Amino acid sequence: MWGGRFGGGPSALMREINASIGFDKRFWREDIAASKAHVAMLGAKGIVAAEDAETIAAGLDTIAGEYEAHGVPEDVALEDIHMHVEARLAELIGPVAGRLHTARSRNDQVATDFRLWVRAAIDEVDSSLAAFQRVLVARAEEHAESVMPGFTHLQAAQPVTLGHHLLAYYEMIRRDRSRFRDARARLNELPLGSAALAGTSFPLDRDATARALGFDRPTANSLDAVSDRDFALDYLMAATQCSLHLSRLAEELIIWASQPFGFVSLPDAFSTGSSIMPQKRNPDAAELVRGHAGRIAGAMTALTITMKGLPLAYSKDMQDDKPPVFEAHDLLMLSVQALAGMVEQTHFRSDRMRAAAEAGFATATDLADWLVRVAGIPFREAHHITGRAVKLAEEQGMGLAELELTALQEIDSRIDASIYDVLTVDASVRSRTSYGGTAPERVHEQVERARRDI
């Protein structure tokens, strides 16, 4: 390939460190698609004879069939997927295969292939995230009125509904999908035709190639086109943020499945047992989703550090751009699908959730709000009065709603019997009717909105 300049070949160690076929064979489909679009344009522009362009395209189709049936053979001497395709093409059609590389370099070739692969990966992730959202919405509708404790600092704070809680993750995934869509929009420019770094003297029709490959336009600067990996970083950063959201839900399922909580019973399909303790049901799928978030964030960090100090244009360091993206994508897809399966099949023990909500003085804020709204007391004073009521209930081992009216009036005489209208967990959640609140009627509205938007 480049031996004309060299008197001797590379050492075995150099061949090994230089070769990327072990991982970049993964986008053989993208390489062949880009090569077919390129040679079609070369033929249309008369840069390559039409007959040669047709022969090359037919040979590329033959290679695609071989790879589909048998996989990509690996020869480290050929370094990467691009040279594997070109070498096999030469075996099939002879010297005319060499015309395929007219007006392109491996620099713009790999940038194009990688963009095509990441674009398809984004579409795949988006589809899986949409399916996950549908699961969340379905379970949220099912539990629009199921009361549970809402937590801050992992302490019971205020009553919410389970449906409202699940829709919080719907919103996180909605933002994740928007980040992936933004990344897709930015990457959808064609590098092919930038050649090594300076462009080419051949009269290319880059717009035609862009259209053939589904890009919005060609890249505007050849130096940037071959050295840019923002699209890969965009993908990894979106994947990292998404994995953090998945990890948070996984952690909650792990906590909720523990015996002290007992909020959920996880499905057999996403749990494992113990080799020594027969009673165990371990939330391994959720724990692995939680763990994968660290590896995805690590992949993002790895490529960030690789790219941080590279001068223009291409450097061989950039060969290491693909493994982090491949690994992150595989882990993210596993995580999304596993968590969707868990949420879909998990049994939510709403009785235990309700009991926990009733046991933690979660309606204290409702008492304070009543004092402000009905008795006209400034909130800071109402907060103090409510704190005394909570302390009394705690001392007597009962909930706020169980306190006698006389006991409450000893704390503050302005309290009357209507206070009991707000001290139950059901009354509390029904009262939270502000837009985005936990009231069942609002949850049902958000479910309908979500179904329209997915």
C-alpha positions in Angstrom: 0.0 0.0 0.0 2.7 2.5 1.0 5.8 0.4 0.4 7.2 2.6 -2.5 8.7 5.0 0.0 10.3 2.2 2.2 13.1 -0.1 1.6 12.0 -2.6 4.2 8.8 -3.8 5.8 7.5 -3.2 9.3 8.4 -5.5 12.1 5.9 -8.0 13.5 5.4 -5.8 16.5 4.8 -2.8 14.3 2.3 -4.7 12.3 0.5 -5.7 15.5 0.4 -2.2 17.0 -0.5 -0.6 13.7 -3.4 -2.9 12.8 -7.0 -1.9 13.6 -8.8 -4.7 11.7 -9.6 -6.4 14.9 -12.1 -3.7 15.8 -12.8 -1.6 12.7 -14.1 -4.6 10.7 -17.2 -3.7 12.6 -18.1 -1.1 10.0 -17.5 -3.1 6.8 -21.0 -2.3 5.7 -20.4 1.4 6.0 -17.1 1.1 4.2 -18.6 -0.6 1.2 -21.6 1.7 1.1 -19.3 4.8 1.1 -17.0 3.2 -1.5 -20.0 2.5 -3.8 -21.2 6.1 -3.5 -17.8 7.4 -4.1 -17.1 5.3 -7.2 -20.6 6.1 -8.6 -19.8 9.8 -8.3 -16.4 9.2 -9.9 -18.1 7.5 -12.8 -20.8 10.1 -13.2 -18.1 12.9 -13.3 -16.0 11.0 -15.8 -13.1 10.8 -13.4 -13.2 7.0 -13.7 -14.6 5.3 -16.8 -18.2 4.3 -16.4 -17.4 0.6 -17.2 -14.7 0.6 -14.5 -17.1 2.2 -12.0 -19.7 -0.5 -12.7 -17.1 -3.3 -12.4 -15.9 -1.9 -9.1 -19.5 -1.6 -7.8 -20.2 -5.2 -8.7 -17.1 -6.3 -7.0 -18.0 -4.4 -3.8 -21.4 -6.1 -3.9 -19.6 -9.5 -4.1 -17.5 -8.6 -1.1 -20.5 -7.5 0.9 -22.1 -10.9 0.2 -19.0 -12.7 1.4 -18.7 -10.7 4.6 -22.4 -11.1 5.3 -22.1 -14.9 4.9 -18.7 -15.6 6.5 -17.6 -12.5 8.3 -14.5 -10.4 7.7 -11.2 -12.3 7.5 -8.4 -10.6 9.5 -4.9 -10.0 8.1 -2.8 -7.6 10.2 -0.6 -7.0 7.2 -3.6 -5.2 5.6 -4.1 -3.1 8.7 -7.7 -2.1 8.5 -11.1 -2.7 7.0 -10.4 -0.3 4.2 -7.4 -2.2 2.9 -9.1 -5.5 3.4 -11.9 -4.4 1.1 -9.5 -2.9 -1.5 -7.3 -6.0 -1.4 -10.2 -8.4 -1.9 -11.5 -6.2 -4.6 -8.2 -6.5 -6.5 -8.4 -10.3 -6.2 -11.9 -10.2 -7.7 -11.5 -7.7 -10.5 -7.8 -7.1 -11.0 -5.9 -3.8 -11.3 -9.0 -1.7 -12.0 -9.7 -2.0 -8.3 -7.0 0.6 -7.8 -9.1 3.2 -9.3 -11.5 3.1 -6.4 -9.1 5.1 -4.2 -9.0 8.0 -6.7 -9.6 11.4 -5.0 -9.9 10.0 -1.5 -7.6 9.1 1.4 -8.0 6.7 4.3 -8.3 9.8 6.4 -11.6 11.0 4.8 -12.6 7.4 4.2 -12.5 6.4 7.9 -14.1 9.7 9.0 -17.0 8.9 6.6 -17.4 5.3 7.7 -17.3 6.2 11.3 -19.9 8.9 10.9 -22.2 6.5 9.1 -21.7 3.9 11.9 -22.4 6.4 14.7 -25.4 7.7 12.9 -26.9 4.2 12.7 -26.0 3.7 16.4 -27.9 6.8 17.4 -30.9 5.6 15.5 -30.7 2.2 17.2 -30.4 3.8 20.7 -33.2 6.2 20.0 -35.5 3.3 19.0 -34.7 1.4 22.2 -35.1 4.5 24.4 -38.5 5.1 22.8 -39.5 1.5 23.7 -38.3 2.1 27.2 -40.3 5.3 27.5 -43.4 3.4 26.4 -42.8 0.9 29.2 -42.4 3.7 31.8 -45.6 5.4 30.6 -47.6 2.2 30.7 -46.5 1.4 34.3 -47.0 5.1 35.3 -50.6 5.0 34.1 -51.1 1.7 36.0 -49.9 3.4 39.2 -51.2 6.9 38.7 -52.9 6.7 42.1 -50.5 4.4 44.0 -49.1 6.4 46.9 -45.4 6.1 47.9 -43.0 8.2 49.9 -41.0 10.7 47.9 -37.5 11.0 49.2 -34.8 13.6 49.7 -31.6 12.5 51.3 -33.1 9.0 51.1 -35.5 10.2 53.9 -39.2 10.2 53.5 -40.1 13.7 52.5 -43.6 14.1 50.9 -46.1 11.6 49.5 -46.0 11.2 45.8 -47.5 8.6 43.4 -45.5 5.9 41.9 -46.8 7.0 38.5 -45.3 10.4 39.1 -42.0 8.9 40.1 -41.8 6.7 37.0 -42.6 9.7 34.8 -39.6 11.5 36.2 -37.5 8.9 34.4 -39.6 9.3 31.3 -38.5 13.0 31.3 -34.8 12.0 31.8 -35.0 9.7 28.8 -36.8 12.4 26.8 -33.8 14.7 27.3 -31.4 11.8 26.5 -33.2 11.3 23.2 -32.9 15.0 22.4 -29.2 14.9 23.1 -28.8 12.0 20.7 -30.9 13.8 18.1 -28.8 16.9 18.4 -25.6 14.8 18.0 -27.1 13.2 14.9 -27.9 16.5 13.3 -24.4 17.8 13.9 -22.6 14.7 12.5 -24.6 14.5 9.3 -22.1 16.2 7.1 -20.0 14.2 4.6 -16.1 14.2 5.0 -15.5 12.1 1.9 -13.8 14.3 -0.8 -11.6 16.0 1.8 -8.8 13.5 0.9 -5.9 13.4 3.2 -6.3 16.9 4.6 -6.2 19.5 1.8 -9.0 18.4 -0.5 -8.3 17.2 -4.0 -7.7 18.6 -7.5 -10.3 16.2 -9.1 -13.6 17.8 -10.0 -15.7 15.9 -7.5 -19.4 16.3 -6.9 -19.4 16.1 -3.1 -23.1 17.1 -2.9 -24.0 14.0 -5.0 -22.0 11.7 -2.7 -23.6 13.3 0.3 -27.1 12.8 -1.0 -26.3 9.2 -1.9 -25.2 8.5 1.7 -28.0 10.4 3.4 -25.9 13.3 4.6 -27.3 16.8 4.7 -24.3 18.4 3.1 -20.5 18.0 2.6 -18.1 19.3 5.2 -16.9 22.8 4.6 -13.3 22.5 5.7 -11.1 19.6 4.7 -8.7 20.0 7.6 -11.5 19.9 10.1 -13.3 17.0 8.2 -10.5 14.5 8.6 -9.5 15.5 12.1 -12.9 15.9 13.7 -14.2 13.4 16.2 -16.7 15.6 17.8 -19.4 13.4 16.5 -17.9 10.4 18.4 -17.5 12.5 21.6 -21.1 13.8 21.2 -22.3 10.2 21.1 -20.2 9.3 24.1 -21.3 12.3 26.1 -25.0 11.6 25.3 -24.4 7.9 26.2 -22.8 8.9 29.5 -25.6 11.1 30.5 -28.2 8.5 29.5 -26.3 5.8 31.4 -26.3 8.0 34.5 -30.1 8.1 34.3 -30.3 4.4 33.8 -28.0 3.9 36.8 -30.2 6.0 39.0 -33.2 3.9 38.3 -31.3 0.7 38.6 -30.1 1.9 42.1 -33.6 2.6 43.1 -34.8 -0.8 42.0 -31.9 -2.4 44.0 -32.9 -0.4 47.1 -36.6 -1.1 46.7 -36.0 -4.8 46.2 -34.1 -5.1 49.5 -36.0 -6.6 52.4 -36.0 -3.4 54.6 -37.9 -1.6 51.8 -39.7 -4.4 50.1 -41.3 -2.0 47.6 -40.8 -4.3 44.6 -40.5 -7.9 43.7 -38.1 -8.3 40.8 -38.9 -10.7 38.0 -37.1 -14.1 37.8 -36.0 -13.2 34.3 -33.8 -10.4 35.5 -32.6 -11.8 38.8 -30.1 -14.4 39.9 -29.7 -16.6 43.0 -26.8 -17.5 45.2 -24.6 -20.6 45.0 -24.8 -21.1 48.8 -27.8 -19.2 50.0 -31.0 -20.7 48.6 -33.2 -17.8 49.7 -31.4 -15.1 47.8 -32.9 -13.2 44.8 -30.2 -10.9 43.7 -30.9 -7.8 41.4 -27.9 -8.6 39.2 -29.3 -7.0 36.1 -29.9 -3.7 37.8 -26.4 -3.9 39.4 -24.8 -4.5 36.0 -26.7 -1.5 34.5 -25.3 0.5 37.4 -21.8 -0.8 36.7 -22.0 -0.2 33.0 -22.5 3.5 33.6 -19.0 3.6 35.0 -17.6 1.9 31.9 -19.5 4.2 29.5 -18.2 7.2 31.4 -14.8 5.7 31.2 -15.1 5.3 27.4 -16.1 9.0 27.1 -13.1 10.0 29.2 -10.7 7.8 27.2 -11.6 9.5 23.9 -11.7 12.9 25.4 -8.1 12.5 26.6 -7.0 11.0 23.3 -8.2 14.0 21.4 -7.3 16.8 23.8 -3.9 17.7 22.4 -3.8 16.6 18.8 -2.6 19.1 16.2 -4.4 19.2 12.8 -5.0 17.2 10.9 -4.9 13.4 11.3 -2.7 11.6 13.8 -2.5 7.8 14.4 -3.7 8.3 18.0 -7.1 8.7 16.4 -7.1 5.0 15.4 -8.1 4.5 19.1 -11.3 6.5 18.6 -13.5 3.5 17.7 -13.1 1.0 20.6 -14.5 3.4 23.2 -17.5 4.1 21.0 -18.1 0.5 20.2 -17.9 -0.5 23.8 -20.1 2.3 25.1 -22.8 1.5 22.4 -22.9 -2.2 23.2 -23.1 -1.5 27.0 -25.8 1.2 26.6 -28.0 -1.0 24.4 -27.7 -3.8 26.9 -28.5 -1.5 29.7 -31.6 0.1 28.1 -33.1 -3.2 27.1 -32.4 -4.9 30.4 -33.9 -2.0 32.4 -36.9 -1.8 30.2 -37.5 -5.5 30.7 -37.1 -5.1 34.5 -39.5 -2.2 34.7 -42.1 -3.9 32.5 -42.0 -7.2 34.6 -41.4 -5.9 38.1 -44.2 -6.3 40.6 -44.6 -3.0 42.5 -45.8 -3.6 46.0 -48.0 -0.6 46.4 -49.2 -1.7 49.9 -45.7 -1.5 51.2 -45.1 1.8 49.5 -48.3 3.3 51.0 -47.4 2.0 54.5 -43.9 3.7 54.2 -45.5 6.9 53.1 -47.9 6.9 56.1 -45.2 6.1 58.5 -42.7 8.9 57.9 -44.7 12.1 58.8 -44.7 12.8 55.0 -47.7 15.1 55.3 -45.9 17.5 57.6 -45.6 20.0 54.7 -49.4 19.7 54.1 -49.9 20.8 57.8 -47.6 23.8 57.3 -49.3 24.7 54.1 -52.8 24.5 55.8 -51.6 26.8 58.5 -50.5 29.3 55.9 -53.5 29.0 53.6 -56.3 28.6 56.1 -55.0 30.2 59.4 -53.1 33.0 57.6 -49.9 32.2 59.5 -46.5 33.2 57.9 -44.8 30.1 56.6 -41.8 30.3 58.9 -44.0 30.3 61.9 -46.1 27.5 60.4 -43.0 25.5 59.9 -42.2 25.9 63.6 -45.7 24.9 64.7 -45.6 21.8 62.4 -42.2 20.8 63.8 -43.7 20.7 67.3 -46.6 18.6 66.0 -44.2 16.1 64.4 -42.2 15.9 67.6 -45.4 15.2 69.6 -46.5 12.5 67.1 -43.1 10.9 67.3 -43.2 10.9 71.1 -46.6 9.3 71.1 -45.7 6.7 68.4 -48.4 7.7 65.9 -48.9 9.5 62.6 -49.9 13.2 62.3 -53.4 12.3 61.3 -53.8 10.2 64.5 -53.1 13.1 66.8 -56.2 14.4 68.8 -57.5 17.8 67.8 -57.1 19.0 71.4 -53.4 18.0 71.3 -52.9 20.0 68.1 -54.8 23.0 69.5 -52.5 22.9 72.6 -49.7 23.5 70.1 -51.6 26.3 68.3 -55.2 27.3 69.0 -55.8 28.4 65.4 -55.9 24.7 64.3 -59.4 23.4 63.8 -61.0 20.1 62.7 -60.6 20.8 58.9 -56.9 20.1 59.4 -57.6 16.4 59.1 -58.7 17.0 55.4 -55.0 17.4 54.5 -53.2 15.0 56.8 -53.8 11.8 54.9 -51.4 10.7 52.2 -54.2 10.5 49.7 -55.3 14.0 50.4 -51.8 15.2 50.2 -51.2 13.8 46.7 -54.6 14.9 45.5 -53.7 18.5 46.5 -50.5 18.7 44.4 -52.3 19.9 41.3 -49.8 22.4 40.1 -48.5 21.7 36.5 -46.0 18.9 36.8 -47.3 17.9 40.3 -48.0 14.4 41.6 -51.8 14.6 41.8 -53.3 11.6 40.0 -55.2 13.9 37.6 -51.9 15.5 36.6 -50.2 12.1 36.2 -52.9 11.0 33.8 -52.5 14.2 31.8 -48.7 13.7 31.6 -49.2 10.1 30.5 -51.4 11.3 27.6 -48.9 14.0 26.7 -46.0 11.5 26.8 -47.9 9.0 24.6 -48.3 11.8 22.0 -44.7 12.8 22.1 -42.9 9.4 22.1 
